[in-house]
């Protein structure tokens, strides 16, 4: 564990090398948010406890909020989830549930990238493949190895 903070008076936030931010209350895990890399720091906006910021080993700071008007889009949430899943399966075998959570390659034309260089996993039948968003299209990077 590298990061610890409190949210309100009874919730603890922890994060570390397991790439997860864990929300705990009364010694019990209530929620986990998988990140693409190690969690180095967790900050809480003290004015209202609505926002939590995480500093991750991939060089990004991410903000999580309960305020509906500031929430990420479904595509942004899916992309973040995919990045975390992709990082967590490196070096291990990809299970059927995780494999089926990736969109199929027929979605390449309808799913747009959010930024140049974004990496996303699509599956070709039962083979997960990594694609990079470059010049407004998805380009195959290679097969995802478990």
C-alpha positions in Angstrom: 0.0 0.0 0.0 1.4 3.4 -1.0 -1.6 5.7 -0.5 -4.2 6.1 2.2 -6.8 8.8 2.8 -10.3 9.2 4.3 -13.6 10.1 2.7 -16.1 11.5 5.2 -15.8 10.2 8.7 -16.0 6.5 8.2 -14.6 5.5 4.8 -10.9 4.8 4.2 -9.4 4.9 0.7 -6.2 2.8 0.0 -4.2 2.1 -3.1 -0.9 0.6 -4.1 0.9 -1.9 -6.2 -2.2 -4.0 -6.8 -3.5 -1.2 -9.1 -6.7 -0.7 -7.1 -8.2 2.0 -5.1 -10.2 0.3 -2.3 -13.1 2.1 -0.5 -13.4 0.5 3.0 -15.8 1.0 5.9 -15.7 -0.8 9.2 -12.9 -3.0 8.0 -14.9 -4.2 5.0 -14.2 -3.4 1.3 -17.2 -1.6 -0.2 -15.8 -0.7 -3.7 -12.7 -1.3 -5.8 -11.6 0.8 -8.8 -9.0 -1.0 -11.0 -6.3 1.3 -12.5 -3.8 0.7 -15.3 -0.8 1.0 -13.0 0.3 1.4 -9.4 -1.6 3.9 -7.2 0.9 6.4 -5.7 -1.4 8.9 -4.1 -5.1 9.6 -3.3 -6.5 13.0 -2.6 -10.0 14.0 -1.5 -11.7 17.3 -2.1 -12.4 18.3 1.5 -15.1 20.9 0.7 -17.8 18.3 0.0 -16.1 14.9 -0.3 -17.6 14.5 -3.8 -14.3 14.2 -5.6 -11.4 11.8 -5.3 -8.2 12.2 -7.3 -5.7 9.4 -7.8 -2.1 9.6 -9.1 -1.2 6.6 -11.0 2.1 5.1 -12.1 1.1 5.6 -15.8 1.6 9.3 -15.3 -2.1 10.3 -15.1 -4.2 11.9 -12.4 -7.8 10.7 -12.5 -10.7 12.4 -10.8 -13.7 10.4 -9.6 -16.9 12.2 -8.6 -20.4 11.6 -7.3 -21.6 14.8 -9.1 -23.6 13.7 -12.2 -22.9 16.8 -14.2 -19.1 16.1 -14.0 -19.1 12.4 -14.7 -17.2 10.9 -17.6 -19.0 9.6 -20.7 -19.7 5.9 -21.0 -16.9 5.6 -23.7 -14.4 7.2 -21.3 -15.4 4.9 -18.5 -15.2 1.9 -20.8 -11.8 2.9 -22.0 -10.5 3.4 -18.4 -12.0 0.0 -17.5 -10.3 -1.7 -20.5 -6.9 -0.1 -19.6 -7.1 -1.4 -16.1 -8.2 -4.9 -17.2 -5.5 -5.0 -19.9 -2.8 -4.1 -17.3 -4.1 -6.5 -14.7 -4.0 -9.5 -17.1 -0.4 -9.0 -18.2 1.5 -12.1 -17.3 -1.6 -14.2 -16.5 -4.1 -16.0 -18.6 -7.2 -14.1 -19.7 -10.4 -15.7 -18.4 -13.6 -16.2 -20.4 -15.5 -13.4 -18.6 -12.7 -10.8 -19.2 -12.3 -11.9 -22.8 -16.1 -11.5 -23.5 -16.0 -8.0 -21.9 -13.9 -6.7 -24.8 -15.8 -5.4 -27.9 -15.5 -7.4 -31.1 -13.5 -6.2 -34.1 -16.8 -5.4 -35.9 -17.1 -2.4 -33.5 -13.8 -0.8 -34.8 -15.7 1.5 -37.2 -18.2 2.7 -34.7 -16.1 3.2 -31.6 -14.0 6.3 -31.8 -10.8 6.9 -29.8 -10.6 9.8 -27.3 -7.0 10.8 -27.9 -4.2 10.1 -30.2 -2.3 7.0 -29.1 -5.1 5.5 -26.9 -4.8 1.8 -26.7 -7.9 -0.4 -26.6 -8.6 -4.1 -26.8 -10.9 -5.7 -29.3 -11.4 -9.4 -29.8 -11.3 -11.3 -33.0 -13.4 -14.4 -32.1 -11.5 -15.6 -29.0 -8.3 -13.7 -29.6 -7.8 -10.3 -27.9 -6.0 -7.8 -30.0 -4.6 -4.4 -29.0 -5.4 -1.4 -31.3 -4.0 2.1 -31.1 -6.1 5.2 -32.1 -4.0 6.9 -34.7 -5.0 9.5 -37.4 -8.7 9.0 -36.6 -8.7 5.2 -36.9 -7.8 2.1 -35.0 -4.5 0.4 -36.0 -3.6 -3.1 -35.0 -0.7 -3.1 -32.5 -0.7 -6.9 -31.9 -2.2 -9.8 -30.0 -2.7 -9.4 -26.3 -0.6 -12.0 -24.5 -1.8 -13.4 -21.2 
